[in-house]
Amino acid sequence: MDSYDKLPDAEIKPVGELSIKFLDLGIKTFRRACDYVHKIDYGHNTNHEDKLILFKDKKGTCTTKHAVIASLAQELEIPLYKHVCIYQFTEDITTGVDEILKKYEIPYIPMVHCFLVYENYRFDLTEGNHNGKKKPIDDCIHAERVNPFISRKDEYLLFKKVLKEKILPSKEMEGIPEKTLLKARAKGINLLMNCILE
């Protein structure tokens, strides 16, 4: 992922719900807004429909952190977008994954992450947060630009599409049923959640 100094540093104007919220917090530039969101604690939110939940809960995940900033960019007409990425979750990323891989006899767990794209740069506002990952997610099986506040259902449908079209037909997943990967994914999500709570 790229350095935050590559982010645009546009002035925030009161043109929408999120720009007004940041101005109320005394944050006047887009880059400062990104820095503020990066520094907010990593943690799961209580409501996925509320665009201001990050501020109310004073925490967020890659989903809510990137949604807020991509939506702010939209308000300010900055060409910065949220992308959903499906990646290979392995022991290199989080300690304890090997145990799941051995149990289900699979080479990796397909998992979902997201990040921001501006010009040719990519940014992860959860990098360095206490998010259960030992390193950034730099390689994706598939990445796609999405609506900042994509619904959980639509994100899951995108994941399932990639699973069917790219992952299951691959040589390394030959003979592995979809339900095996979905069970392993559920265990992977639990592992990450437990890492956050520790």
N, C-alpha and C positions, 0 to 999 in steps of 0.2 A: 504494500500500500504506500501511498505517497505522503510527503510531509504536508502538514496543515498550512504551511506558508504558501502553498500553491492554490489554496482556496481563494476565491474572489473576496475583496474587502469592501464591498458596496455598502453605502449608507442605508440604514433601515428607515423606511418611511412608513407612516401609519396607514397602510392600504388594506389590511385584513386582520383577522383574528390573531394570528401568530405574530405578525409584525408589531401589533399593538401590545401584545403580551410582553415581548422582549423589550420594547421601549419602556413599558411600565417597570421593568426590572432594572432600568438604567443601561441597557445594552443597546448601543447605537450603530454597530457595524455587523455585517454578516459573519465575518471571521470570528468576532467576539462571541456571537451567538453559538457558533460551532464549538468554540472552546468551552463555553458554559455547559453545553449539552454533553460534551465529552467528559467533563469533570463531574457531572451528576452521577451518583452511585448507580452501579449496574444492579438491576433487579427486576423481577416480573411485576407487571402492572395489574391493577385491580379491575380495569375496564378497558376493553379493546376498541370501543366505539367512540370514546371521548378523546377529541384531538388535544385537549389540554391535560390529559391524565399524567403525563411526564412531570408537569409542574405541581400537580396536586399530590402525587405520590412521592415526589422528590427522588425518583429513580426511574430507570427505563432499560429496556433491552435493545438489541440491534434493531428490532422492529420499530419500536416507538422513537428511539433516538434519531434514526435516519428518516422516519416519517415526518417528524417535526421540522427537521432542517430542509428536507426536500420540499415540504409544503411552504415553508418560509421562502425558499428560492422561487417557487411558483408565484407567490404573492408579489415578490420583488422583480419578477421577470428575469431571473438569473438562470441560464441554461445548465442547471445542476440537477441530476435526477437520481432517484433511488433505484437500485438494481437488486433483484433477488438472485442468489447464487446457490446452486446445489453442489456440494463438495464431498470429498472423501474424508470421513471422520475416522481417525486412527489414533494409536497410542502416542504418536508424535505430537498430536494436538492436545490430547487430554489423557492423563494417567488413569488407567482402569479400563480403557477401551479394549485392550487385548483379551481380557476375560470374556467380554461379550462376543468378540470375533471368534474365539475358540468355541464357545458354547453353540453358536449358530453356524460355524464352519463357513465363514464368509471373509473376503479379503479386506473389506471396509464397510462402514455404515454410511449410506447416503443421507446427508443432513442438509438443512436449509440455513443460510446466513444471508445477510444483506449488507450493502455498502453504498456509497455515493459516487457518482461519476460526474466530473466536470472537465470538459475538453478531453484530453488524453490521460487525465489523472483519476486515480481511485482513492477514496478515503473511507476509513473505518473508524467511526466515532466511539467504538467500544474497545479499540486497541489499547492495551495497557490497563483496562478496567479489570476488576475482580470477576471475570466472566467464565471461569473454569477452563479457559484455553491457555496453553503454554506458549503459543505463537500465533501470529496473524494468519488468516485464511487468504492465501495469495493465489491458489489454483482452484479453478472451478470446472466441474464437469459441464455445467451450463450456467449462463448468467443472462438475465433478461431485465430490461427496463420495465418498471411497474408504477402504478399509481402510488403516490406517497403513503396513503392510508389504505392499501390493498387489504381486503377482508381476509380473515384467517382461512375461510373456506376457499377463496380464490387462490390464496398462496398454496394451500394443500392440493388443489386441483392442478396447479402448475407443477408442483413436486411430483404428483402421480403421473402426469404427462411425460415428464423427463424420465421417470422410473421405467415407464412402459416403452418409450421410444429410444432411449439411449443406454440406460443402465442394465436392464434385464437382458437385452439382446447382445450385450458385450461379452467377449470371450471369457473374461475373468468371472462373470456371474453365470456362466453356462450351467444349467441344471438347477439353479437356485430359485425356489418359488418366491413370488412377490410377498406372500404372507410372512415368510422368514425374514425378509428385509424390513418389513413393517414392524415386526416384533422386536427386531434388533434396534430399529430406530427409536421405538418407545423406551427401550432400556438406555439408549444413548442420551435421550432427552432427560431421563431421570438422573443419570450420572452427572450431567452438566448442572442440573438443578441442585443436586447434593453438594457439588463443588462450590456453588455460589453461597449456599447456606453455611458452609464450614467457616 
